[in-house]
């Protein structure tokens, strides 16, 4: 039995397990920290602004370094960068748990973001380099399911650990997971890298993209406390626009660019990334305000709020691998278009909720949304990765992850602005619930329109990718 389990033909599935361990740790950290913030503030005696930076330091670093992490994975080896990211993230988690003040915790969260930015693109690029095209969608579907599971149980795990033990343990639990991930990576992941041409680090591209992504992400974060037309926000957006324009111009002229912009000449790659951006823009912003609706309007606690989303998450976990498998066979075009229509319907169902709604009123939107997310996310990711040459898998992975990350940050800011247009009282006012619901409905309707646009975009741009024989791809990228 053991010999059969670890047979060479099963090695790629053990590679997926090893990658999933690291991915689970990154995604869990996205939601597990939020529940513990009040306890962290109380124990460390830190201010609200410092507490915000406990979250923002991680998000900023992660978003800024994604492209660099993807390029380093292609250049230096995907397994090596994945393990390096695991080690950095695990060590930073220990630092977070032991932090005795705001400065130490924020610094540790920044280092965690570095580790996550190295790991995240490597997970997808390792899958792309390991699995043949006929199984890649299935593997990416499992990847998407693991992400959904971690995001869903984060609030539950965070609530239980914070209430029953101590907030430090939301970070300490990463340590055994990280150690297991390093061991599994050493045992089951084969080293691959881009050997198609001379390799070097594109420092001008790294600097300009880093400044641009930092300014964009920071500008979106600042819209929580400053008006969109404020000098601070407009200055950050202007810096982002100039820096990213410089980055594109540099990459078009560099002999060995960090991001090969010719990848976007492929309409399928461009279309898949645009769809991912729109999903992040509409859905991730709405996820944030769904949680606020449950807690501030319906009066749910943090753990009950996390549990409410379990039906949606369970659907993603079980349906995403099947959606990926179907996309391997028939292509992703109609799956993506149909999934975006389901997501549109889910937001319109959420738009029927008000202060008198029960869990049973919420359930239809969760079920339709869970099925829609599963049908969209796995095929979209698989299509984007399949449209990229295997030797550029790290950069391709970084691009699709950046689209989701930036789209999500922009979505939270835009949806927040739409909600804020209807709210003129404090959360303690009797009028708050009705005003929040009005703004919430407005955000949902805008999100539904965005998703409808995405459905049309998917149908127009996505085509089934024809692949070269497996042996050719392996000969290009394999390197010990």
C-alpha positions as CSV (number, residue, x, y, z in Angstrom):
1,X,0.0,0.0,0.0
2,X,2.8,2.4,1.0
3,X,4.7,1.7,-2.2
4,X,1.6,2.3,-4.3
5,X,0.8,5.5,-2.5
6,X,4.2,7.0,-3.1
7,X,4.6,5.6,-6.6
8,X,6.2,7.9,-9.2
9,X,2.9,8.4,-11.0
10,X,1.4,9.8,-7.8
11,X,4.3,12.2,-7.1
12,X,2.6,15.1,-8.7
13,X,-0.4,14.8,-6.3
14,X,2.0,14.8,-3.4
15,X,3.6,17.9,-4.9
16,X,0.1,19.5,-4.8
17,X,-0.3,18.5,-1.2
18,X,3.0,20.2,-0.4
19,X,2.0,23.4,-2.2
20,X,-1.4,23.3,-0.6
21,X,0.2,23.4,2.9
22,X,1.9,26.7,2.2
23,X,-1.1,28.1,0.4
24,X,-3.4,27.2,3.3
25,X,-1.1,29.1,5.7
26,X,-1.1,32.3,3.6
27,X,-4.8,32.3,3.1
28,X,-5.6,31.5,6.7
29,X,-3.6,34.5,7.8
30,X,-5.7,36.8,5.6
31,X,-8.8,36.3,7.8
32,X,-7.6,34.8,11.1
33,X,-6.0,38.1,12.3
34,X,-9.1,40.3,11.9
35,X,-11.0,38.5,14.6
36,X,-8.1,38.9,17.1
37,X,-7.6,42.7,16.5
38,X,-9.6,43.8,19.6
39,X,-7.6,41.5,21.9
40,X,-4.3,42.6,20.3
41,X,-5.2,46.2,20.9
42,X,-6.2,45.5,24.5
43,X,-3.2,43.4,25.4
44,X,-0.5,45.6,23.7
45,X,-2.2,48.9,24.4
46,X,-1.9,50.2,20.9
47,X,-3.8,52.9,19.1
48,X,-6.5,52.4,16.3
49,X,-4.1,53.7,13.7
50,X,-1.4,51.2,14.8
51,X,-4.0,48.5,14.8
52,X,-4.8,49.3,11.2
53,X,-1.2,49.0,10.3
54,X,-1.1,45.5,11.8
55,X,-3.4,44.6,8.8
56,X,-2.1,47.1,6.2
57,X,1.6,46.3,6.6
58,X,1.0,42.7,5.5
59,X,-1.4,43.7,2.7
60,X,1.0,46.3,1.3
61,X,4.1,44.2,1.4
62,X,2.3,41.2,-0.1
63,X,0.7,43.3,-3.0
64,X,3.9,45.2,-3.8
65,X,6.2,42.2,-4.0
66,X,4.0,39.7,-5.9
67,X,5.5,40.4,-9.3
68,X,9.1,40.3,-7.9
69,X,8.3,37.0,-6.2
70,X,7.0,35.5,-9.4
71,X,10.1,36.6,-11.4
72,X,12.4,35.3,-8.7
73,X,10.7,31.9,-8.8
74,X,11.2,31.6,-12.6
75,X,14.8,32.8,-12.4
76,X,16.1,31.1,-9.2
77,X,13.9,28.0,-9.0
78,X,10.3,27.6,-7.9
79,X,10.9,25.1,-5.2
80,X,13.8,27.2,-3.8
81,X,11.7,30.4,-3.6
82,X,8.7,28.5,-2.3
83,X,10.8,27.1,0.6
84,X,12.4,30.5,1.2
85,X,9.0,32.1,1.5
86,X,7.8,29.3,3.8
87,X,10.8,29.8,6.1
88,X,10.4,33.6,6.2
89,X,6.7,33.4,6.8
90,X,7.1,30.8,9.6
91,X,9.9,32.7,11.3
92,X,7.8,36.0,11.1
93,X,4.8,34.2,12.6
94,X,6.9,33.3,15.6
95,X,8.0,36.9,15.8
96,X,4.4,38.1,15.6
97,X,3.3,35.8,18.5
98,X,6.2,37.0,20.7
99,X,5.7,40.7,19.8
100,X,5.4,42.9,22.9
101,X,4.4,46.2,21.2
102,X,3.0,47.8,18.1
103,X,6.3,48.5,16.4
104,X,7.5,44.9,16.8
105,X,4.2,43.4,15.6
106,X,3.9,45.7,12.6
107,X,7.5,44.9,11.6
108,X,6.8,41.2,11.9
109,X,3.7,41.5,9.8
110,X,5.8,43.3,7.1
111,X,8.2,40.3,7.0
112,X,5.2,37.9,6.9
113,X,4.1,39.8,3.7
114,X,7.5,39.2,2.2
115,X,7.2,35.5,2.8
116,X,3.7,35.4,1.4
117,X,4.8,37.3,-1.8
118,X,7.5,34.7,-2.4
119,X,5.3,31.7,-1.7
120,X,2.0,32.7,-3.5
121,X,3.2,32.9,-7.1
122,X,5.4,29.9,-6.6
123,X,2.4,27.7,-5.7
124,X,0.7,28.2,-9.0
125,X,3.8,28.1,-11.1
126,X,4.8,24.8,-9.4
127,X,1.4,23.3,-10.3
128,X,1.7,24.5,-13.9
129,X,5.2,23.1,-14.3
130,X,4.2,19.8,-12.6
131,X,0.8,18.8,-14.1
132,X,0.1,18.1,-17.7
133,X,-2.5,20.3,-19.4
134,X,-5.2,17.6,-19.2
135,X,-4.9,17.6,-15.4
136,X,-3.9,21.2,-14.7
137,X,-7.5,22.5,-14.3
138,X,-8.3,19.9,-11.8
139,X,-5.2,20.7,-9.8
140,X,-5.9,24.4,-9.9
141,X,-9.5,23.6,-8.8
142,X,-8.1,21.9,-5.7
143,X,-5.8,24.9,-5.2
144,X,-8.8,27.2,-5.3
145,X,-10.7,24.9,-2.9
146,X,-7.8,25.0,-0.4
147,X,-7.8,28.8,-0.6
148,X,-11.6,28.9,0.1
149,X,-11.3,26.5,3.0
150,X,-8.6,28.6,4.7
151,X,-10.4,31.9,4.2
152,X,-13.6,30.3,5.6
153,X,-12.2,28.8,8.8
154,X,-10.0,31.7,9.5
155,X,-12.6,33.7,11.5
156,X,-13.6,30.5,13.3
157,X,-10.1,29.5,14.2
158,X,-9.2,33.1,15.2
159,X,-12.2,33.4,17.4
160,X,-11.7,30.1,19.2
161,X,-8.0,30.6,19.8
162,X,-8.4,34.2,20.9
163,X,-11.3,33.5,23.2
164,X,-10.0,30.2,24.7
165,X,-6.2,30.6,24.7
166,X,-4.5,33.8,23.6
167,X,-4.3,35.9,20.4
168,X,-0.6,34.9,20.1
169,X,-1.7,31.4,19.1
170,X,-3.2,32.6,15.8
171,X,0.5,33.1,14.8
172,X,2.0,30.2,16.7
173,X,-0.2,27.7,14.8
174,X,1.7,28.6,11.6
175,X,4.9,27.2,13.0
176,X,4.2,23.4,12.8
177,X,2.3,24.0,9.5
178,X,5.4,25.8,8.1
179,X,7.8,23.1,9.3
180,X,5.6,20.4,7.7
181,X,5.5,22.5,4.5
182,X,9.2,22.8,4.2
183,X,9.7,19.0,4.8
184,X,7.0,18.2,2.2
185,X,8.5,20.6,-0.3
186,X,11.9,19.0,0.0
187,X,10.5,15.5,-0.4
188,X,7.9,16.0,-3.2
189,X,8.6,19.1,-5.2
190,X,11.0,18.9,-8.1
191,X,13.0,22.1,-8.9
192,X,12.0,23.9,-12.1
193,X,13.0,27.3,-13.5
194,X,13.1,29.3,-16.7
195,X,16.0,28.0,-18.8
196,X,14.8,29.5,-22.1
197,X,17.3,32.4,-22.1
198,X,19.8,34.4,-20.1
199,X,18.5,35.4,-16.7
200,X,19.1,38.5,-14.6
201,X,17.2,40.6,-12.1
202,X,15.4,43.6,-13.7
203,X,16.2,46.2,-11.0
204,X,14.6,49.2,-12.8
205,X,11.4,47.1,-13.4
206,X,11.4,45.9,-9.8
207,X,11.8,49.4,-8.4
208,X,9.2,51.1,-10.7
209,X,6.6,48.3,-10.2
210,X,7.2,48.3,-6.5
211,X,6.7,52.0,-6.1
212,X,3.6,51.9,-8.4
213,X,2.0,49.0,-6.6
214,X,2.8,50.5,-3.2
215,X,1.3,53.8,-4.1
216,X,-1.8,52.2,-5.6
217,X,-2.4,49.9,-2.6
218,X,-1.6,52.5,0.0
219,X,-3.9,55.0,-1.8
220,X,-6.7,52.5,-1.7
221,X,-6.1,51.9,2.0
222,X,-6.1,55.7,2.7
223,X,-9.6,56.1,1.1
224,X,-10.9,54.5,4.4
225,X,-9.9,57.7,6.3
226,X,-9.6,60.3,3.6
227,X,-11.9,61.5,0.8
228,X,-11.2,60.2,-2.8
229,X,-10.5,63.9,-3.8
230,X,-8.1,64.6,-1.0
231,X,-4.6,65.7,-1.8
232,X,-3.1,62.6,-0.1
233,X,-5.2,60.1,-2.1
234,X,-4.8,61.9,-5.4
235,X,-1.1,62.2,-4.9
236,X,-0.7,58.5,-4.3
237,X,-2.8,57.6,-7.3
238,X,-0.8,60.0,-9.5
239,X,2.4,58.4,-8.2
240,X,1.0,55.0,-9.0
241,X,-0.1,56.0,-12.5
242,X,3.3,57.5,-13.3
243,X,5.4,54.7,-11.8
244,X,3.3,51.9,-13.5
245,X,3.5,53.7,-16.8
246,X,7.3,53.9,-16.5
247,X,7.3,50.2,-15.6
248,X,5.4,49.3,-18.7
249,X,7.7,51.5,-20.9
250,X,10.8,49.9,-19.3
251,X,9.5,46.4,-19.8
252,X,8.7,47.1,-23.5
253,X,12.3,48.1,-24.0
254,X,14.3,45.9,-21.6
255,X,16.3,43.0,-23.2
256,X,15.4,40.7,-20.3
257,X,12.3,42.2,-18.7
258,X,10.8,41.2,-15.3
259,X,7.3,41.1,-17.0
260,X,7.1,40.1,-20.6
261,X,4.4,42.5,-21.7
262,X,4.0,40.5,-25.0
263,X,2.0,38.0,-22.8
264,X,-0.9,40.4,-23.0
265,X,-1.0,40.2,-26.7
266,X,-2.7,36.8,-26.1
267,X,-6.4,37.8,-25.8
268,X,-7.1,34.7,-23.6
269,X,-4.4,35.7,-21.1
270,X,-5.6,39.3,-21.1
271,X,-9.3,38.3,-20.8
272,X,-8.7,35.9,-18.0
273,X,-6.8,38.5,-16.0
274,X,-9.4,41.1,-16.7
275,X,-12.1,38.7,-15.5
276,X,-10.1,38.0,-12.3
277,X,-9.7,41.7,-11.7
278,X,-13.5,42.2,-12.0
279,X,-14.3,39.3,-9.7
280,X,-11.9,40.8,-7.1
281,X,-13.4,44.3,-7.7
282,X,-17.0,43.1,-7.2
283,X,-16.9,40.1,-4.9
284,X,-14.1,40.8,-2.5
285,X,-15.4,44.2,-1.8
286,X,-18.8,42.7,-1.2
287,X,-17.5,40.0,1.1
288,X,-16.1,42.7,3.4
289,X,-19.4,44.5,3.6
290,X,-21.4,41.3,3.9
291,X,-19.5,40.7,7.1
292,X,-20.2,44.3,8.3
293,X,-23.9,43.8,7.4
294,X,-24.1,40.6,9.5
295,X,-22.4,42.1,12.5
296,X,-23.6,45.7,12.5
297,X,-27.1,45.3,11.2
298,X,-28.1,41.7,12.1
299,X,-26.0,41.7,15.3
300,X,-24.0,38.6,14.6
301,X,-20.8,37.9,16.5
302,X,-17.5,37.2,14.8
303,X,-17.7,33.4,15.1
304,X,-21.3,33.3,13.9
305,X,-20.4,35.6,11.0
306,X,-17.6,33.2,9.9
307,X,-20.0,30.2,10.3
308,X,-22.6,31.9,8.2
309,X,-20.4,31.8,5.1
310,X,-19.6,28.1,5.4
311,X,-22.3,26.9,2.9
312,X,-20.8,29.2,0.3
313,X,-17.3,28.0,1.1
314,X,-18.2,24.3,1.2
315,X,-19.6,24.6,-2.3
316,X,-16.4,26.2,-3.6
317,X,-14.3,23.5,-2.0
318,X,-16.3,20.7,-3.6
319,X,-17.3,22.3,-6.9
320,X,-14.0,24.1,-7.9
321,X,-12.0,20.8,-8.6
322,X,-14.9,19.6,-10.8
323,X,-15.1,22.9,-12.6
324,X,-11.4,22.8,-13.2
325,X,-11.7,19.2,-14.6
326,X,-14.5,20.2,-16.9
327,X,-12.5,23.2,-18.2
328,X,-9.6,20.9,-19.0
329,X,-12.0,19.0,-21.3
330,X,-14.2,21.6,-22.9
331,X,-12.5,24.9,-22.3
332,X,-13.3,27.7,-19.8
333,X,-15.2,30.2,-21.9
334,X,-18.8,29.3,-21.1
335,X,-18.0,28.1,-17.6
336,X,-16.5,31.6,-16.8
337,X,-19.4,33.4,-18.5
338,X,-22.0,31.3,-16.7
339,X,-20.2,31.6,-13.4
340,X,-20.2,35.4,-13.7
341,X,-23.9,35.4,-14.3
342,X,-24.4,33.3,-11.2
343,X,-22.3,35.7,-9.2
344,X,-24.5,38.6,-10.6
345,X,-27.6,36.7,-9.4
346,X,-26.1,36.2,-6.0
347,X,-25.5,39.9,-5.4
348,X,-29.0,40.7,-6.5
349,X,-30.2,38.1,-4.0
350,X,-28.1,39.8,-1.3
351,X,-29.7,43.1,-2.3
352,X,-33.1,41.8,-1.0
353,X,-31.8,41.6,2.6
354,X,-32.6,44.1,5.3
355,X,-32.5,44.5,9.1
356,X,-35.3,41.9,9.5
357,X,-33.6,39.2,7.4
358,X,-32.9,35.7,8.9
359,X,-30.2,33.2,8.0
360,X,-32.7,31.5,5.7
361,X,-33.0,34.7,3.7
362,X,-29.2,34.9,3.4
363,X,-28.8,31.2,2.3
364,X,-30.0,31.5,-1.4
365,X,-27.4,34.2,-2.1
366,X,-24.7,32.1,-0.4
367,X,-25.5,29.0,-2.4
368,X,-25.7,30.7,-5.8
369,X,-22.6,32.7,-5.0
370,X,-20.6,29.7,-3.8
371,X,-21.4,27.8,-7.0
372,X,-20.6,30.8,-9.1
373,X,-17.3,31.5,-7.4
374,X,-16.3,27.8,-7.9
375,X,-17.2,27.9,-11.6
376,X,-15.4,31.1,-12.2
377,X,-12.2,31.0,-10.1
378,X,-10.7,27.6,-11.0
379,X,-11.3,27.9,-14.8
380,X,-10.2,31.5,-14.9
381,X,-6.9,30.8,-13.1
382,X,-6.3,27.6,-15.1
383,X,-6.9,29.5,-18.4
384,X,-4.6,32.3,-17.5
385,X,-1.8,29.9,-16.5
386,X,-2.4,27.7,-19.6
387,X,-2.1,30.7,-21.9
388,X,1.4,31.4,-20.5
389,X,4.5,29.4,-21.6
390,X,5.5,27.1,-18.8
391,X,8.9,28.8,-18.5
392,X,7.0,32.0,-17.6
393,X,4.7,30.4,-15.1
394,X,6.0,32.3,-12.1
395,X,5.4,35.7,-13.7
396,X,2.0,34.5,-15.0
397,X,1.0,33.4,-11.6
398,X,2.1,36.7,-10.1
399,X,0.0,38.7,-12.6
400,X,-3.2,36.7,-12.0
401,X,-2.7,37.0,-8.2
402,X,-1.9,40.7,-8.5
403,X,-5.1,41.2,-10.4
404,X,-7.1,39.5,-7.7
405,X,-5.3,41.4,-4.9
406,X,-5.5,44.9,-6.5
407,X,-9.1,44.3,-7.7
408,X,-10.0,43.3,-4.1
409,X,-8.4,46.3,-2.5
410,X,-10.0,48.6,-5.1
411,X,-13.4,46.8,-4.6
412,X,-13.3,47.4,-0.8
413,X,-12.5,51.1,-1.3
414,X,-15.2,51.6,-4.0
415,X,-17.9,49.6,-2.2
416,X,-17.0,51.5,1.0
417,X,-17.5,54.8,-0.8
418,X,-20.9,53.7,-2.1
419,X,-22.0,52.5,1.4
420,X,-20.7,55.8,2.9
421,X,-22.8,57.9,0.6
422,X,-25.9,56.7,2.4
423,X,-24.6,56.7,6.0
424,X,-24.6,60.0,7.9
425,X,-24.8,58.8,11.5
426,X,-22.5,56.7,13.8
427,X,-22.9,52.9,14.2
428,X,-24.6,53.6,17.6
429,X,-27.4,55.6,16.1
430,X,-30.9,54.0,15.7
431,X,-30.9,55.2,12.1
432,X,-27.6,53.5,11.3
433,X,-29.1,50.1,10.2
434,X,-31.5,51.5,7.7
435,X,-28.9,53.9,6.2
436,X,-26.3,51.1,6.0
437,X,-28.8,48.8,4.2
438,X,-29.5,51.6,1.6
439,X,-25.8,52.0,0.9
440,X,-25.2,48.3,1.0
441,X,-27.9,47.7,-1.7
442,X,-26.3,50.4,-3.8
443,X,-22.9,48.7,-3.6
444,X,-24.5,45.3,-4.5
445,X,-26.2,46.7,-7.5
446,X,-22.9,48.3,-8.8
447,X,-21.1,45.0,-8.1
448,X,-23.8,43.1,-10.1
449,X,-23.3,45.4,-13.0
450,X,-19.5,44.8,-12.9
451,X,-20.0,41.1,-12.9
452,X,-22.4,41.2,-15.8
453,X,-19.7,43.1,-17.7
454,X,-17.3,40.4,-16.8
455,X,-19.6,37.7,-18.1
456,X,-19.6,39.3,-21.5
457,X,-15.9,39.9,-21.5
458,X,-15.3,36.2,-20.7
459,X,-17.4,35.0,-23.6
460,X,-15.8,37.5,-26.1
461,X,-12.1,37.0,-25.1
462,X,-11.6,33.4,-23.8
463,X,-10.6,30.6,-26.2
464,X,-9.5,27.1,-25.5
465,X,-5.7,27.0,-25.3
466,X,-3.9,24.4,-27.5
467,X,-0.9,23.0,-25.7
468,X,2.4,21.6,-26.9
469,X,3.2,18.0,-26.1
470,X,4.0,17.3,-22.4
471,X,7.5,16.1,-23.2
472,X,8.5,19.4,-25.0
473,X,7.4,21.5,-22.1
474,X,9.3,19.4,-19.6
475,X,12.4,19.6,-21.7
476,X,12.2,23.4,-21.6
477,X,11.8,23.9,-17.9
478,X,13.2,21.0,-16.0
479,X,16.3,21.9,-14.1
480,X,17.8,20.4,-11.0
